[in-house]
Amino acid sequence: MTDMTTHATHTDIVKRLKRANGHLVSVIGMIEAGRPCTDLAQQLHAVEKAIAQAKRTLIQDHIDHCLDAAMTANDPDGPSAVAEFKAIVKYL
């Protein structure tokens, strides 16, 4: 149950993380250039939101596809799926 499975949302997640990475590189440059704190805070907020949305999408996708499938298919891994759900919710 712990093997990585690729889902349709992974492409979107990678795009969001690349966007966040670009923003973060920009923020570092802004700090080094002495830009105003309000500009930095705005860009850091964008980084946080992009990462949070990527995380939310990943966890929702995992619940919808991995855990739901294990629970509804009378999969012998059903009990471990519950344990996995309990482990992943701490990241919400």
Helices and strands as residue ranges (DSSP letters): H 9-32, H 37-61, I 62-67, H 68-72, H 78-88, G 89-91
